[in-house]
């Protein structure tokens, strides 16, 4: 990839972090309640430390951070902190604000450091998401960890390697050039002398700052540690149950909290009688304006105290329901956000001219419902105050973002708030905000003791934010040769991610209209790319059918992006496209696209029961290309996991609501994929060692829903244009 392409992709990625579908980062604070960086070498002791002087903080993911209401913060000092430390004993510690959420990023980041530093993988300890120790980071989202943090840590490790070579050269009074770094040592080929990194670090208090030109990096074609499948670091505690998640943290003299929730969105507290709760042994009631909570020595006593509170509420204003959601979104486009719309508008040629010249025209609307993140572990936090300083252990994708929320809420200096992120039980974009941490901290302040607060599953389903619902209009025209001559796609509310088409069409317009929205909404895996891929790839198959063409051939005829063509062809080859039908109700579909620098193509086989219309996805083949592959096993798991998760949103997940209340706030009412739902999943990884790695956490989910929708049409002749596609089966005539 040339320099211009690199800059363009970096700018695109930086812009993606500001995408408006990260609604949760623009929301007002949840509550209104009436640092100098540490000296790194003093904290860690002697040795070799490496700092990074950031030229383009926004691109590196270390610059502008989002507050609760807006993006932007004062410029950070150029030297943003230490990233890597080599102790006199040889131990290597790497510091990053990225966090482990189940995606195994600890392993792939450590692989890249081990590669550049030339040390054994098991000699590296990763310190992640601890705001008192790691450099500032925007957060773990946007598929930015591998393409942004990975190269950053590689540069750091390369600088450390260079420093160690300099120390060895000075020790031996020889030139640095011929010396070789390998297996945690520096070797002099001429004399055969060797010296361990730990020996070189003894007696040193050296900190190197990386500036200007990048240190030389090892090409992916020459990787020996990165690019290989390795065992997950720290896997044993996870599978044996010894790992401590945020909800497992215990502190001395800790008590348990519960928060009083209103009966509906928008309802406000009118009066409170807490006498019965206060009469319970060991119970403290904490009230601060509309915030009311209880703490107790045991969880069951806290539950009892919460139930004993007698509250009356001012009624909530009238609100739309899930039944009239899509009409509401279309009718409530927000004209005050015209500037935001313009930012994502894209036009080439004239759609109206193209449609006027078309032999066949097409116009359809596609919709996506609100869905929940449904993480394995609901929100949890433990908060502790000591001498005016606050420490919080919580599950979050944005430790520094949560720290900033705590700073603002409690009017504290930044160095008085410490956020730690134990590896948590999944996030999917749903744990960017710190309301649980704030609630735990307020309860702890009122109780005078450490407080643990764990949201119930119903609280998680009700008071967390949802993947935005959306309405997407598509118009298109086919010329006499069966090729597209016009394309228009407009998204209402869900967002602009992947709204632009990758297909070659001479006249095209794409855009995004923000709207007023009835539920709290925000980031979800792949943002709006799932919605926009669903609409575009469903429409492409509808247009292929209109043109009398094969779904795959029609796409390839409109593609000049060689990388996207490759994944479509790779998926089709493994799938044996177009497939041979062997029974009634069998169908095949395809979908794919470009997002976050990656390319994905998905083929799906479904069967629709002719008696009850139930849909079963039998087989999925997904081809994915994200540049050079850092950890093949980890990537394979990411891609396969995306298909499992995407299955729920495609077929049956949807939040039902009315009168400001969630009507299905538990797993018995909100169906997620079960083991019995899972199809045979085959992953085809296309390795491009000639390209820098791109992210893989989000893009692989994008092709599944349209592939399934297109397969259902192939099986039944019924076109479904709303996600979820078949929560109650396909109604057949």
N, C-alpha and C positions, 0 to 999 in steps of 0.2 A: 504494500500500500504506500503510495507516495505521500509527500509531506502535506499537500493540499487536502487529500482524502483524510489523513489523520486529523488535521485541524477541523475539517468539516464534521467528522464523527464526534470529536471531543466537544465541539460547540453544540451539536445536536444533543449529546448526552447531558451536558450541563443544562440545556434548555428543558430537557425532559424532567429534571429534578424540580422545576418550577411549574410543572403541568397543573392546570386548574383543577383536575380531578383529585388532587391532594387537598380536598375541601377541609379536612380536619386541621390542616396547618394554618388555615386562614380564619378559623372560627374564633369567637371571643373566648376569654378565659372561662373555665367551668365554674370557678368560685371567686368571690371577692371577700377576702378576709382582711377585718380591721386589725480579684484574686491575683493576688500575685501568684504565678506558677511556682511550684516547688523547685528547689535546687536539685536537679536530677542526680548529680554525682554524689551529693550528700545523702540522698535517699538510698541510692543503690550501692554506695561505696565505690572503691577504686575500680578501674577497668577501662574499657574502651566504649564510649557512647557515640551514637551517630544521630545528628540532627538533620533536618531538611529545611532549606530556605526555599519557600514556595513562590514560584513566579506567577502561576495562574491558579490561585486557590480554588476558584469556582470549579474549574475542570478537574482538579485533584480531589474534590469532595471535601476539602477542609476549609472552604472559605465562607460564603454567605450561608447562614443558617436560618431556619424559619422560626419565628416566634409564634405565639398562639394566634396573633392577628394578622401577621404580614411576614413576608420575607425581608431579610435585611438586618444587619447588625453592624456595630462599629467594626472597622477594619481590624483584623487581628495583627499582632506583631508578626513580622516576616518569619522570625524563627519560631515555629509553632510547637516546638517541643522535641523531646527525644523519642526515637522510634526503636532503637536496638541497643542492647548492652551485652558486652562480653565480659564475664566476670573472671577474676584471676584463676579460678578453678576450671575455666573453659565453658561454663554454662552460658547458653545464649538465650536471652530473653527479648522477645519482640512485643512491642506495644502498638495496639490499634484500637480505634474507637468502634470498629465493626464488631458485631456480636454473632454468636452462634445460636441459631433458632431451630436447628435440625437440618440445615442445608449442608453441613459438614465443611463449612468454610474454614474452620480452624485447620483442617488437614491440608487443604489446597493452598492456603496462604503459607503455611509452614513449609510445604514442598517448594514453593518458589523462593523462599528465603534460603532453605537448605541448598538449593541449586546454585544460587549466586554466591553464597558464602562458602560453599564447598565443605559442608559439615553433614554429619549424620542427622537424619530427620528426628531421631529420638533424643537429640541433644538440645532441641528447641522447645522452649516454653512460651506459649502465646498468652499474653495478658490482654484481655478484650473487654471493652465497654466499662472500664472503671474510670470515672471522671477525675479521680485524684491522681491517676497514674498515666493515662494515655493521652496522646495529642487530641485536640478537638476534632470531631468528625460530625458531619451532617446527620449520619444515620445509615442503617443497613436497609436500603430500599433501592428501587429503580434498577436492579441488576447491575449495580455499580461496583460491587466488591471485587469481582474478578478483573474487569477491565480497567478499574481505576486504582483500587488499593493494591492489587497484585503488582502492577508495574512500579508503583510507588515503593513498596517493600523490596522489590527486586533492586531498585536503584539504591536504596538504603543498604541492603546487603552487599551490593557491589562496592559501595563506598567503604564499608567496613572491611571487606576483603582487601581493598587497595591500601587502607590504613595499616592492616596487619603486615602486608608486604613491605610497606615503608619501615615499620618497626623492626622486621627481620633484617632488612637491608642495613639499617643503622646498627643493629646488634652485631652483624657479621662484617660491617664495614665493606659492603659490596654494592654493586648496582642492583636496583630493584627489578629492572626489566627481565632478566632471566629467571627470577624466582617464580615458583609455582605454588599456588594454594590448593590443597587437596586434603580431604578427610580430616578437617579440623587442624591441619598443620600447614606450615610453610616449608617448602623443600627447595634446596639449592641443587639443581641438577649437576652443576660442575663439581661440587665437593661431596655431595651426598648428605650434607647436613640437613637435619630436620628440627623444627621447634614447634611445639603445640601452641595453639591460639591462647590457651590459658596461661602459659608461661610468658608469652609476649604481653599479656594483659597485667601481669603482676607488677605492682608498683606504679601503675599508670593512673592518671586522673585526666584522661584525654577525651575530649569531645570533638568530633569532626563535624563540620557543617557542609552539607552538599549544596552547591550553588551552580548557577549558570548551566553549562552543558551537562547532559546526563553522563554518569559513568558508563563505561561499556557494559552491555548486557549480553548474556549468553543466548545465542539464537535458539528458538524452539527446536530446530532440527538437531541440535546438539545436546538437548536436555537428557539427563540421566536419572534425575530424581523427579522433577516436574515432568508431566506428560505420561507418567506411569501409574498404574493402579496400585494404591497402597491401602493398608488397613486404616480404618478411621482412628484418629488419635482419641484416646480416652473412651473407646467404645465399651469396654467391659462394665464400668459403673452404670451406663445407660441400660444395658440389657439385664444386669443383675439387680437393678433397683437402688443402688447405692448413691446414684447421682442426686444432688440436692437441687431441685427446681425452686423458683421464687416462693412457691407455696409451701416448701419444706423448711424454709429458714426459721430458726428458733434463736431467740435472744434471752439473756438472763432477765428474769422477772417480767417476761412478756405477757401481755394480755391480748384479748381478741376483740375485734371491732365489727360492727354492722352499721349500715347507713340506712336511714329512712328515705324511701323513694316515693315520689308523688304517684298518684293513681293513673296519670296520663301525662303525655308531653304537654308542657305549657301550664300545668296546674301549679299554683303557688300556695305556700303554707298560710293558712288563715289563723289557726290557733293550735296550741299543743298543751296537752296535759301529760306530764311525764312522771307524775307522783308514783304510779304503780311500778314503773320501771326502776325508779330511784330507791324504792323500798326493797328491792332484791339485793341480797348480800353481794358485796364486791362490785356492784354496777355503778358506772359513772355515765351520766348523760351529758353529751357535748352538743351545745347549740350555738351557732354563729349565723345570724340572719336566717335564711331558708335552709341552711345546712343543719341537719340533726343526725346524730349518731350515738351509739352506745358502745361501751367497752365493758368487758367482764372477764373473770379469770379463766373461763372455759367457753368454747364455741357454743355449746348448747345453752349456756346461761345467757350469752349475748343474743341468741335467737329468741329466747324467752323474753328478754328485756325489750327487744325490738317489737315483738308482738304486743307488749304491754303498753306501748306508746299510743295515746289517743290523740290523733291529729284530725283537724278539719281542713279542707282545701278549697281555695277559690277555683271555680271551674275553668277548664282550659278553653281557649277559643275554638270555634268550629274548624275542623281540619278535614282534608280529603281522605279517602280510603284507598286501599289497593285496587278496588274495583274500578275507580275512575282515575287512576294514577296517570295513565298515558295522555288522556285528554287534558288533565291538569297541567302536565309538563308542557305540552304544546301551546296551551293557552296562556302560560305564564312565563314565556321567554322574557328575559330581563333586559330591556333596552338600555339600561344604565351601564351594562357591561359591553357596549358596542366595541370599545377599544380592545377588550379581551378577545372578542370574536375576530376582529381584524387580524390579531396576532397569529391566528391559526387558519385564516382563510388562504386558499390556494387556488389559483385560476390559470389555466392555459387555454388559449384560443377562446372560442365562444360556444358554450353548450347549446344555446338557442339555435345558432347557425347549424350546429351538428345535428340537432334533433330535427330541424326543418328538412335537412337533406337525407335523413335516415329512411330506409325502407321499412323498418320495424322499430317501434318504440316500446319502452318499458317503464313502468312506474309502480313502485311498491313501498310499503312501510314495514319496518322491522322493529321489534321492541325487546327490551331486556328488563327483567324485574329486579327489585331490590333483593340481594341475598346477603346472608351473614357470613362472617369469617369462620365461625364455629371452630375456634382453636381447641386443641386437645386440652390445654390448660387455660382456664379463664384467667382474667386479670388478677394479679396478686401483688401485695407489697407488704414489707415490714419497715416501719419507720421508727427511728430512735433519735431523741434529742439529748445532747450532752453539752452543758455549758454554752448554750445558745447556738450550737452547731447541729445541723440535721444530717443524718445518714439514712439512706433509703435503699433497700434491696428490692428490686422490682423487675418484672418482665417487660422489656421495652426494646423496640428497634432503634430508639433514639435516646440514649442515655444523656447526652448533652442537652437535647431538647427538653427532656423531663427535668433535668437540673434547672434549666432556665425558667421553666414553668414554676418550679418550687421557689426559685429566687424571687420571681415576680409576685407570686401569691403571698409569700410570707415576708416580703420586703427585707431580704437578706443579701449580704454580699456573696458573690459567686463562690468565694473560697470557704464559705460557711456551709455549703451544701455539697454532699458527697453522694453520688448515685453509683450503685454497683449492679451489674446485670448478670446474675447467674444464668447459665444456659436455660432457656425457657421452652415450654412445650408449644412451639409454633406461634406464628404471627400472621403471615400472609398479607402484610400491609395493615393489619388491624390493630397493631399496638404501637402506634406512633405518638399517642398522647398520654399524659400522665395523671389523669383524673384519679385513678386508684391510689397512686403514690401520694397525691395531694390529700385525699380523704384520710389515708392512713396517718399522714403527718399531722393533720388537724386533730385527729382523735388522740394521737400520742401526746400532742401538746396539751390537750385538755386533761388527759389521764395522768400525765407525769410519768409515764412508763412506755417502754417499747410496745407498739401495737402491730399485730398482724391483721390484715384485711384481705379476704379472698372473696371475690365476687361469686355469687351463685351462677349456675348455668342460665337461669332466667334473667338475672341482671346482665350477663354477657349478651344474651340475645336481645335485650331491650334497650340498654343504655350505652352500649358500644355503637360505633358507626357502621354503616352498611356499604356494600358496593353500590355505586349510584345506579339507579334505574335510568333507562334512556329510550328515546324514540329516534329512529334513524330513517330518513327518507332517501330513496334512491330513484333517480331517473337515468335512463340510458337509451341509446339508439344504435341500431345495427345497420351497416351499409349493405349494398347489394352483394358484396363479397363475403358477407357473414362476419365481418370484423366490426368492432366497436368504433363508432365515430363520435360518440358523445357519452359523457359520464358526469353525474352529479350525485354527491352524497353529503347530506347534512345531518349532523348529530345534535340532538337536543338533550342537554343535561349531563349525559354520562361522561363526555369528555372527548378531547381531540387525539389522544394517543392512537397512532396507526390509522387515522382517518384518511390519510392520503393513499391513493391507489398505487401499487407497484407496477401496474400494467400500462402498456404503451397505448395511450388514447389521445388523439390529436386535440380534442376539445373536452376539457374537464374542469370541474369546480368541486372543491371539498371545503367543508367548514364546520364550525361548532358554535351552537347557541347556548350560553348559560341560561338557566331558568331558576325561578323560585322552586324550592323542593320541600316536601312535607316531612321527610325523615332526616335524621343526622346521617351524613354520608361522607365517604372519604376513600382513601387508598385501598385497593384490593389487588391481588396478584395480577400483574399486567395492566392495571388501571383500566382505561376504556378500550384497550386493544382487543379484549375478548368480545366486546359489543361490536366494535367496528369491523373486526374480522368476520364475525358471524353475519353481519349485514352484507358486507362486500362479497364474501365467498359464497353465501347463499344466492345472492343476485347473479354472480358469475355463472353458477350452475343453472340458474333459471334462464339466463341468456343463452347458454350453450344449448339448452333444450329448445329454446325458441329458434336457434339457428340450425338445429338438427345436427349438432356436433357433439363429440365426446367431451365429457367434463375436463379431462386432462388435456386433450388436444387443443381445446378452446383456450385454455390458460396459456399453454406454451406458445400458441400463435400470437399472443399479446405480450410476450415477455422478451426483454433484452437483457435483464439482470441475470448474468450467468450463474451466480451463486443460488438464486432462487430456482432457476431452471434445474440446477443440479439436485437440489433436495426434492423437488417434485418428481424428477426422473428416478431418484434413488428410492423414494417411498413407493412409487408405482412398480418398480422392478421387484422389490421385496414382496409387495402385495400381490404380484401377478395381475396388475390392473389390465382390464376392468373387472376381472373376476367372472366366474361362471355360476349362474344360479342353479341350485340343485333342489330347491324346495320353494313352495309359495311363501310370500312374505319376506323373502330375502332381498337385500338391497345393498348397494355399494355407493359410497360418497367420498369426496375429496375436498380438502381445504388447506390453505396455507398463506404465508405472507412474510413480511419483514417487520421486525420490531427489535429495539434495543441492540441494533447491530447484528442480530442473528437472523437466520433464515430457517423457516420451518415448513414442512408439508406433512399432512396427515391423511391417511386413507382409513376408512372405517367400513366394517361390515355389520349390518344389523339384521335382526329378524323381528318381524311384527306379527304377533299372534292374530290370525284372522278371526278368531272367536271373540276375544276381549280387547284387542287392539294394544295389548301390552308390548312394550318395546324392550328388546334385549340387544345391547351392543356385544357382538360376538368376538370381534377381532379389531385391533387398532395397530396400524403400522405408522410410526412417526419418524421422519428423517429430520435431523437437526444439524445445523452448521453454525458454529460460533467462533470461528477462527481456530487458533491453536488450542488444543485440549490440554488442560492442566492435570486433571484427574479423571481418567475415563470411567472408572467405577462410580465416582461421585456424580459425574455428568449423566451417566445412564440412569442413576436413581432419580436425579432431578427431573429428567424428561419423562420417565415412567410415572413418577409421582404427580407430575402436572396432568397427565391423562386421567389418573384416578380422581384428582380433585375436580378437574374440568367436567367430569361425567355428571357430577351433581348439579352444577349450574346449567349444563346442557339439557338435562332430562327432567329434573324434578325440584330443585331448590328454588324457593321463593318466600319472601317475607309477606305475611298477610297482616293487614292493619286496618283499623277503623276507630274513629273517635279518639285519636291520640293514643291508642293502645296497640301493642303487638299481640296478635291473636294466636300465634304459634311459637311461643318462646321456650320450647324444650324439644329435645331430640325425639320424643314420642310423637311430636306434631310436625317437626321440621326434619325432613328426610335428607340425610347425607348418604353418599355411596356406601354400600355394605359389601362385605366380601362376596356375597352371592351376585352382586351387580357387576363385578369386575370382568372385563373381557380379557382375552389373550392380548398382551401388549408386547409389541416388538419394536425395539429402538434401533435405528440406523444412525450412527454418529459419523458425520463427515468431518474429518480432521483437516484443517487448513493451517499447517505449520508455517506457511508464508504470511499469515495474517496475525495481528495481535488478538489475544483472547477477548471475546465479548461475554456479556452476562448470559446466564442460562436459567435463572430462577423463574422467569416470567414468560418469555416468548413461547416455549413449547406448549403452553396451555391454549394458545390462540387458535390452532387449527382444528381442535376436536369438535366443538359445537357445530360449525358449519359442515364438517365432514359427516357428522351424524344426521343433521337435518337433510343434507343432500342424499344420504343413504335411505332415509325414511321415504323421501319422495320416490326414489328409484324402486323401493319395495312396494309402495302403495299408490303412487300417483297423487298423493296428498301433500301439498306444500305447507309446511309449518313455518311461520315467520316470527314467532314469539318464544323467547327463552323465559322459563323452561319449556321445552318442546312438548313433552308428553307426561306431565305429572300424573295424569289419570289414564294414560294410554292414548292411542290414536283413534279418533272417532271415524269409523268407516261407514260408507253408505251400504 
